[in-house]
Amino acid sequence: MTARSATLPFPWAMPVLVLALIALGLLFVQSSTAGTRLDGLEGRQLQMVLASLPILIAFAAFGYRRLARNAFVLYGIGVLSLVAVLVVGVHSNGARRWFDGPMGFRVQPSEVMKPLLVLALARWLQFREAPERLRDLVVPLLLAAVPAALVKIEPDLGTALLYVPILAAILWAAGARKRFFAGAFLVVAVAAPAAYFSPFLADFQKKRVQTFFKSVREKSGEVDDARRAASNAPNEKVRARETARADALQAQLSDLKRGEGYQSHCAQTSIGSGGWLGKGLGQGPQNRLEYLPARHTDFVFAVIAEEWGFAGSCGILVLFCLLGLSFLSVAAGTRDRFSRLVCVGAAACLVPQAFANIAMASGLMPVTGIPLPFVSHGGSSLFASFALLGMVVAAARSQRNHEPFLYPRPNVDPPDPFAARVAAEPVRDAAYGRGPAL
């Protein structure tokens, strides 16, 4: 593959994909808020899109060289903003995550930190060999761990965990050994259960995990089994015991629906009711009757699935997959290692976040406050997404010749053209009668 063919999709695919996602976001923000107290919120979403365009232009015009030179400065500013939000940030819903901005906008530093983390990791690994030893991972791990810890304190565990795929993807693209990833997987597998029983997780986060493993559907099945056992009881004593058990389970089910399991239950009901082609735009019962919470932000995918069905859901997945591939196509064709790592980090930031949001709405993950990039209502997510897009555009502008996608391992010596030329001198001299033949 040549550099030209690797970057061929960029001029048309990336803008088309981003515009399609933005248009879907405006459409379904309007559908999810029409006739409610938030009616007209799509206009505010459009304002935030327009306000994000200067960020895209600034990062693209800044150029990859200037981005590389100022990567650690921008990273430091991002970390300081995460510290400041813990002190003077707006307290809402039990967390300090936002700064009040002009015109009623709120800025969430944890979202803005994502592109800055990508820049810092790419800059650190730009002129270093592929990580071969554990000590080679110390600085990249610290670069990711510091903002992740500050975001966890807010508390916002969902956003903090999204820094993990960014770190993993950039290390993989930098040539880190596979055994590091296998070891990290084993550590997470052992540490995750221990974290649940430790103060690491807040009480509401533990309840969300419990709700994930004990869903409304499973609890409903237990209630049905208890009712069936009561109706088939051989005597009154067994019938009374099974009836009491069914009543207790029914009370637990009601609490689950009204408590931590309410959002997930409503989202899964919306997705399931959409069928193949959906109920039609603005016609979803869960959406119109306002049963689905946060339907214009975290659960906008459930609205899409309810009103456009399985076809619309697959369309969203395809758009994000193609967007990630377009980022990687730019990475494969760029001549500069920093630009290549930035493109990989941008793909690892947007695509896993989109899949995590979809998995959360579908009941495949515990509920977390993760927006759907370019689609969910929210200014900070748009700012971060457009910044990532601008960084990829800057990388695309730097393409001149083709380089291997992964940096060669240090134990594999690259060919030395000077040594090859010296070795050929005796053969050339012998051919002209000026030296002994080899």
ZAMARGU-4260 file (C-alpha; in steps of 0.2 Angstrom, whole numbers, plus 5000, padded with zeros to 4 digits):
<rodrens>
0) 5000/5000/5000 | 5007/5017/4995 | 5005/5033/5005 | 4993/5039/4992 | 4982/5024/4993
5) 4982/5023/5012 | 4975/5041/5013 | 4963/5040/4998 | 4948/5039/5009 | 4952/5055/5019
10) 4947/5069/5008 | 4929/5063/5007 | 4925/5050/5020 | 4930/5058/5036 | 4920/5075/5033
15) 4905/5065/5027 | 4905/5053/5042 | 4906/5067/5054 | 4893/5077/5046 | 4881/5062/5046
20) 4884/5059/5064 | 4881/5078/5068 | 4865/5078/5058 | 4859/5062/5067 | 4863/5070/5084
25) 4853/5086/5079 | 4838/5075/5073 | 4837/5065/5088 | 4840/5078/5101 | 4825/5087/5092
30) 4815/5071/5093 | 4819/5067/5111 | 4815/5085/5117 | 4800/5090/5106 | 4785/5095/5117
35) 4795/5095/5133 | 4802/5108/5144 | 4818/5106/5134 | 4809/5109/5117 | 4821/5118/5105
40) 4837/5110/5113 | 4843/5106/5095 | 4846/5124/5092 | 4858/5125/5107 | 4866/5109/5100
45) 4869/5117/5084 | 4876/5132/5092 | 4889/5121/5101 | 4893/5113/5084 | 4897/5130/5077
50) 4907/5134/5093 | 4917/5119/5090 | 4922/5123/5073 | 4936/5135/5078 | 4943/5121/5089
55) 4944/5110/5074 | 4952/5124/5063 | 4964/5129/5076 | 4971/5111/5079 | 4972/5108/5060
60) 4980/5124/5057 | 4992/5123/5071 | 5001/5109/5063 | 5008/5093/5070 | 5025/5100/5073
65) 5018/5114/5084 | 5006/5101/5092 | 5021/5090/5096 | 5032/5105/5104 | 5017/5111/5115
70) 5010/5093/5119 | 5016/5093/5137 | 5011/5111/5140 | 4993/5107/5135 | 4994/5092/5145
75) 4999/5102/5160 | 4985/5114/5158 | 4973/5100/5157 | 4979/5092/5173 | 4978/5109/5182
80) 4960/5111/5175 | 4955/5094/5183 | 4963/5100/5200 | 4954/5116/5199 | 4937/5108/5195
85) 4938/5099/5211 | 4940/5115/5221 | 4929/5128/5212 | 4919/5117/5200 | 4900/5117/5199
90) 4893/5104/5211 | 4878/5094/5202 | 4871/5077/5205 | 4883/5073/5218 | 4899/5077/5208
95) 4911/5091/5204 | 4914/5090/5185 | 4910/5106/5177 | 4915/5124/5175 | 4902/5137/5171
100) 4906/5145/5155 | 4899/5160/5145 | 4881/5160/5138 | 4876/5146/5150 | 4888/5133/5143
105) 4897/5121/5155 | 4914/5114/5151 | 4919/5097/5158 | 4938/5096/5159 | 4938/5077/5160
110) 4932/5077/5142 | 4944/5090/5136 | 4958/5080/5144 | 4956/5066/5131 | 4964/5074/5116
115) 4977/5082/5127 | 4982/5065/5134 | 4983/5058/5116 | 4996/5072/5112 | 5006/5069/5128
120) 5008/5050/5125 | 5012/5053/5107 | 5025/5066/5111 | 5033/5055/5124 | 5034/5040/5113
125) 5039/5050/5097 | 5058/5048/5098 | 5059/5032/5109 | 5061/5014/5104 | 5047/5002/5106
130) 5044/4998/5125 | 5053/4982/5129 | 5055/4983/5148 | 5043/4988/5162 | 5053/5003/5166
135) 5049/5009/5148 | 5030/5010/5153 | 5032/5020/5169 | 5030/5037/5161 | 5016/5033/5149
140) 5007/5024/5164 | 5009/5040/5174 | 5003/5051/5160 | 4987/5042/5160 | 4985/5038/5178
145) 4986/5056/5185 | 4971/5063/5175 | 4962/5046/5177 | 4964/5047/5196 | 4958/5065/5197
150) 4943/5061/5186 | 4939/5046/5198 | 4939/5058/5213 | 4925/5069/5205 | 4918/5055/5204
155) 4917/5050/5186 | 4923/5032/5185 | 4916/5030/5167 | 4926/5044/5159 | 4942/5039/5169
160) 4941/5021/5162 | 4940/5028/5144 | 4958/5034/5146 | 4963/5015/5147 | 4960/5011/5128
165) 4969/5027/5123 | 4984/5022/5133 | 4983/5004/5127 | 4981/5008/5108 | 4995/5021/5108
170) 5007/5008/5117 | 5002/4995/5104 | 5005/5006/5090 | 5022/5011/5097 | 5027/4993/5097
175) 5025/4988/5115 | 5027/4969/5118 | 5011/4958/5118 | 5016/4951/5135 | 5013/4968/5143
180) 4995/4968/5137 | 4993/4950/5143 | 4999/4954/5160 | 4988/4970/5161 | 4973/4959/5157
185) 4977/4947/5171 | 4980/4961/5183 | 4963/4969/5179 | 4955/4952/5181 | 4961/4950/5198
190) 4960/4968/5204 | 4942/4971/5198 | 4933/4960/5211 | 4945/4967/5224 | 4940/4984/5219
195) 4922/4980/5221 | 4924/4976/5239 | 4936/4990/5243 | 4932/5009/5246 | 4938/5012/5228
200) 4920/5011/5222 | 4906/5023/5229 | 4890/5015/5235 | 4880/5021/5220 | 4893/5013/5208
205) 4892/4997/5218 | 4873/4997/5216 | 4875/5000/5197 | 4886/4984/5196 | 4874/4974/5206
210) 4860/4980/5195 | 4870/4975/5180 | 4872/4957/5186 | 4854/4956/5193 | 4844/4964/5179
215) 4825/4967/5179 | 4822/4953/5167 | 4831/4940/5178 | 4821/4947/5193 | 4805/4946/5184
220) 4809/4928/5180 | 4811/4924/5198 | 4795/4932/5202 | 4786/4921/5189 | 4794/4905/5195
225) 4789/4909/5213 | 4771/4913/5207 | 4771/4897/5197 | 4777/4887/5212 | 4764/4894/5223
230) 4750/4889/5211 | 4756/4872/5210 | 4759/4869/5228 | 4754/4853/5235 | 4746/4860/5251
235) 4742/4877/5259 | 4758/4878/5270 | 4769/4877/5254 | 4757/4889/5245 | 4758/4902/5258
240) 4777/4900/5259 | 4779/4902/5240 | 4767/4916/5240 | 4777/4926/5253 | 4793/4923/5243
245) 4784/4929/5227 | 4778/4945/5236 | 4796/4948/5243 | 4803/4946/5226 | 4790/4957/5218
250) 4795/4971/5231 | 4813/4969/5226 | 4808/4970/5208 | 4798/4986/5211 | 4813/4994/5220
255) 4825/4989/5206 | 4814/4997/5193 | 4812/5013/5203 | 4830/5013/5208 | 4847/5010/5200
260) 4839/4998/5187 | 4826/5010/5181 | 4837/5019/5167 | 4843/5002/5160 | 4826/4994/5161
265) 4818/5009/5151 | 4833/5009/5138 | 4831/4991/5135 | 4813/4992/5133 | 4815/5006/5120
270) 4828/4996/5110 | 4818/4980/5111 | 4801/4989/5105 | 4810/4996/5090 | 4809/4980/5080
275) 4818/4980/5063 | 4813/4997/5056 | 4807/5007/5072 | 4791/5016/5077 | 4796/5031/5066
280) 4804/5048/5070 | 4796/5056/5085 | 4784/5041/5087 | 4793/5031/5100 | 4781/5028/5115
285) 4796/5027/5128 | 4802/5044/5121 | 4786/5053/5118 | 4779/5048/5136 | 4796/5053/5144
290) 4798/5037/5152 | 4816/5036/5146 | 4828/5047/5156 | 4843/5056/5149 | 4836/5052/5132
295) 4845/5067/5123 | 4862/5064/5132 | 4868/5047/5138 | 4853/5037/5131 | 4851/5044/5114
300) 4855/5028/5106 | 4840/5020/5114 | 4829/5034/5106 | 4837/5030/5089 | 4834/5011/5091
305) 4816/5014/5096 | 4812/5025/5082 | 4823/5019/5068 | 4824/5001/5074 | 4838/4988/5071
310) 4842/4996/5054 | 4846/5013/5062 | 4856/5005/5076 | 4867/4996/5064 | 4869/5012/5054
315) 4876/5021/5069 | 4888/5006/5072 | 4894/5007/5054 | 4897/5026/5054 | 4908/5024/5070
320) 4917/5009/5063 | 4921/5019/5046 | 4926/5034/5056 | 4939/5024/5066 | 4945/5016/5050
325) 4947/5033/5041 | 4958/5039/5056 | 4968/5023/5055 | 4970/5025/5036 | 4978/5042/5039
330) 4989/5034/5052 | 4995/5021/5040 | 5000/5034/5027 | 5008/5047/5038 | 5027/5049/5038
335) 5029/5055/5056 | 5028/5044/5071 | 5020/5057/5082 | 5006/5060/5069 | 5004/5041/5067
340) 5002/5039/5086 | 4990/5054/5087 | 4978/5046/5074 | 4978/5029/5083 | 4975/5038/5099
345) 4960/5048/5091 | 4952/5032/5085 | 4955/5024/5102 | 4946/5039/5110 | 4930/5040/5099
350) 4926/5022/5094 | 4928/5013/5111 | 4918/5028/5119 | 4904/5025/5106 | 4904/5007/5109
355) 4903/5009/5128 | 4888/5021/5126 | 4879/5008/5115 | 4883/4994/5127 | 4877/5004/5142
360) 4861/5008/5134 | 4859/4989/5128 | 4862/4982/5145 | 4879/4975/5141 | 4888/4986/5153
365) 4884/4995/5169 | 4876/5012/5167 | 4889/5026/5167 | 4888/5044/5161 | 4896/5042/5144
370) 4890/5052/5129 | 4889/5046/5111 | 4902/5056/5102 | 4895/5069/5089 | 4877/5063/5093
375) 4873/5066/5112 | 4869/5083/5118 | 4883/5091/5126 | 4897/5104/5123 | 4912/5097/5131
380) 4910/5080/5121 | 4909/5090/5105 | 4924/5101/5109 | 4934/5086/5113 | 4928/5076/5097
385) 4932/5091/5086 | 4949/5093/5094 | 4953/5075/5090 | 4947/5078/5072 | 4958/5093/5070
390) 4973/5083/5076 | 4969/5070/5063 | 4968/5083/5049 | 4984/5090/5055 | 4992/5073/5053
395) 4985/5071/5036 | 4992/5087/5030 | 5009/5081/5035 | 5009/5066/5024 | 5023/5065/5011
400) 5029/5047/5010 | 5025/5030/5017 | 5032/5023/5033 | 5028/5006/5042 | 5013/5007/5053
405) 5022/5000/5069 | 5039/5006/5074 | 5052/4992/5073 | 5058/4983/5088 | 5075/4989/5095
410) 5082/4971/5094 | 5079/4970/5076 | 5093/4980/5068 | 5086/4991/5053 | 5096/4990/5037
415) 5111/5002/5037 | 5113/5009/5019 | 5131/5015/5023 | 5137/4998/5028 | 5129/4990/5013
420) 5138/5003/5002 | 5155/4999/5010 | 5152/4981/5008 | 5149/4983/4990 | 5165/4993/4987
425) 5177/4977/4985 | 5165/4969/4972 | 5164/4985/4962 | 5183/4988/4962 | 5186/4970/4957
430) 5174/4972/4942 | 5185/4986/4936 | 5202/4978/4940 | 5206/4989/4954 | 5205/4976/4968
435) 5205/4958/4973 | 5189/4948/4970 | 5179/4942/4985
</rodrens>
